[in-house]
């Protein structure tokens, strides 16, 4: 197993925009399922916390909403088709993987240094060298003017002519409330959109699909690193200037979950809130971010051991309750919170922008122009 699909050397900076997308990397991985079908040794790809455990968190969030809204005749889904039908029945239009990292380091970043609370190399690759990508929902009325479409596979996602680190979006978490996050490409934005799609009887037409994307505000020191790198024409720093903050983190937390929007209760965030002190008590030498990722890795490893002949699988194929059971001891507080927030709730035309006041859940309302 791994925590993301990596291309060959220099794969993030060579080839066309389409070639560099996570959509195409995932399509290549899925193509191997024909060669290694069920019955082959289990190979689980893209399973940290996001991508990975976040898909199990999402399933639990859907169950929570169904129970809280007393959905008639609700039974917990056991198939891909039933999960899609549940999300559709609940009226979920948009799913954000909404994350706010507030961890603070004692040591300030140096000039031209890139510092992050998880793989700095990984964040540079996905945030600056790859296009912003998102699963594209059936409720959307118009494509972004800078959007590009895929011509093969499920076509569940679109990609933009710009990197995720320059594509801010509005989102919400319980502690931070509303904020701007980067629309950074991630495998789960594509796999979730495809998994929860509902098709017509002939399987040729998608009748329901949510819009899904990452909305990520990294630690402040990482935001500063991103802005400096972009300002330097995206020239990657020398290796000695690429650092992962760990022992020098002195405070803060990582708040990571799913924000499900458009249902009868408005919006619902469900996920992990883990502070640095708790993380270190649970597993020394970790940060909040690294332990959240490791919890997803652990859940994935346990699944592979317990289910050794599933062939090539991804996060949505796991038994979500078992995955959550394994990971939960390392996730800090598990929080569920409803909110009446939406991206145009406090809209003002003092500085007019593209907006759809009739449907708050249109992507154009989330995007920061």
FENKA-V346077 format. One record per pair of residues at least 12 apart in sequence whose ideal C-beta (glycine too) atoms are under 6 Angstrom apart, sorted by sequence separation. I is the first residue (numbers start at 1). GAP is how many residues later the second one is. If there is no record, write none. Layout:
I;GAP  I;GAP
//
This chain:
168;12  169;12  197;12  257;12  258;12  276;12  279;12  147;13  257;13  103;14  146;14  169;14  196;14  257;14  274;14  146;15  256;15  303;15  29;16  101;16  167;16  193;16  256;16  344;16  353;16  165;17  164;18  255;18  274;18  342;18  164;19  193;19  5;20  164;20  192;20  254;20  272;20  135;21  164;21  344;21  135;22  136;22  253;22  343;22  189;23  343;23  5;24  62;24  133;24  189;24  252;24  299;24  302;24  62;25  65;25  189;25  133;26  249;27  299;27  131;28  132;28  186;28  298;28  299;28  131;29  183;30  184;30  132;32  184;32  295;32  157;33  156;34  181;34  182;34  254;34  128;35  132;35  181;35  253;35  254;35  295;35  181;36  256;36  295;36  127;37  128;37  156;37  127;38  156;38  179;38  249;38  254;38  291;39  5;40  154;40  5;41  246;41  4;42  1;43  2;43  54;43  171;44  3;45  1;46  93;46  169;46  50;47  282;48  132;51  133;52  135;54  278;54  130;55  134;55  135;55  133;56  127;57  126;58  135;58  274;58  126;59  272;59  273;59  272;60  273;60  165;61  273;62  270;66  269;68  138;70  268;70  138;71  137;72  267;72  98;73  100;73  137;73  265;73  137;74  266;74  267;74  96;75  98;75  100;76  135;77  134;79  175;80  173;82  174;95  173;96  262;99  261;100  117;102  115;106  116;106  128;106  87;109  20;110  21;110  88;110  115;110  22;111  114;111  21;112  84;112  109;112  12;113  84;113  85;113  17;114  84;114  80;115  95;115  13;116  103;116  105;116  12;117  94;117  95;117  97;117  98;117  99;117  100;117  101;117  92;118  101;118  96;119  88;120  195;121  120;122  114;123  191;123  120;124  112;125  191;125  27;126  23;127  113;128  114;128  115;128  117;128  112;129  115;130  23;134  54;134  51;135  51;136  51;137  21;138  50;138  105;140  46;141  107;141  106;142  105;143  105;144  106;144  103;146  104;146  104;147  104;148  103;149  102;150  102;151  211;152  101;153  100;155  99;157  26;161  98;161  174;161  22;163  95;163  96;163  174;163  178;163  26;164  22;165  95;165  23;167  94;167  92;168  94;168  93;169  172;169  92;170  117;170  91;171  92;171  118;171  91;172  117;172  90;173  103;173  170;173  180;188  69;195  170;196  61;197  169;197  65;198  169;198  61;199  58;200  168;200  57;201  65;203  61;209  57;214  140;223  49;243  53;243  49;244  52;244  48;245  53;246  49;247  48;248  47;249  48;249  47;253  44;256  44;260  55;260  55;261  59;261  42;262  52;263  51;264  56;264  42;265  42;266  56;267  94;267  42;268  46;268  47;268  56;268  93;268  43;269  44;269  45;269  39;270  40;271  38;272  64;272  38;273  37;274  53;274  36;275  36;276  33;279  32;280  1;299
//
